[in-house]
């Protein structure tokens, strides 16, 4: 089947619905997205071997660890490191253990999402950075010779950690291509604005992507998950087995967690949903639509694309009562598709108008009850 026939028969995938109101994040806004972006192998392993009810599989994104009444505990490695920090530092008497554990998790998450090549490094540097986040002062044991007896005097020194000091090698004008793609949203689920999807070269690592986003766009990310897509195998004209290029070539997908939600400028569903939640109606959505039409002429481009599709095949005359002509077939398909899209648009407008009218009627009813 030719590409034009596949394009005519295909339909645009249903756009993701409005994003839900995110729950209060404990460490970063995209903490709830960590579980939804887990690799399938990790999900299968946790389903086959579930963790203990009092342990946390993802401690850096688990909100229950910040609740003292939940009964959940740190994993063994994190608990040991936390106890080591308590033994070598002084945090004062005005902070409780639950708050210290929350700051420890926050500092650990920031340390794991840092840009490599920045100071400090190693275990000592990590502990100094964690103490800086937790507000602790490191204890240095100094032995002072006082007459005949010897006494160990504990003195406090403030930790100094500068994570913005660059110790790596700068790379100017990198010859790499990074494409921002729309997030994959399964049917029936809401759009997640706290993650972004990029298509990067297979040779690019998570460290490279994190450094690139910070250096070029000043964008800090909380986590990165990557997966490789292997291109299709075919044969060349000489019979050699090769990897196909074009849209089926090998690439790597990277899903990054954001500290601030991101929506595309043409995400009208989100604007309509926000207007319904705030009571402003569709004013913001209509203003955005006018701005897009004035600056980018989206509807004009769509009409020109449809006309080009109609004119792609020449000789679309009805020479018989059948659809034997390929141009006639494509033209009829595009015609019915246009009618279907117009009906869907009218139905969406009617539903939004009904929702707005219902909210206005409810507000008037409340005013009447209050005046009565």
ABEGO torsion letter per residue (X at the ends): XBAAAAAAABBBBBBBBBBBBBBBBAABAAAAAAAAABBAAAAAAAAABBBBAABBABAAABAAAABAAAGBBBBAAAAAAAAAAAAABBAEAABBAAAAAAAAAAAAAAAAABBBGBOBBEAAAAAAAAAAAAGBBBBBBBBBBBEABBBBBBBBBBBBBBAABBABBBBBGBBBBBBBBBBBBBBGBBBBAABBBBBBBAABBAAAAAAAAAAAAGBBBABBBBBBBBBBBBBBAAGBBBBBBEAABBBBBBBBBBABBBBBAABAAAAAAAAAAAGAEAAAAAAAAAAAAAAAGAAAAAAAAAAAAAAABBGABBABABAABAAAAAAAAAAAAAAAAAAAAAAAAAAAAAAAAAAAAAAAAAAAAAAX
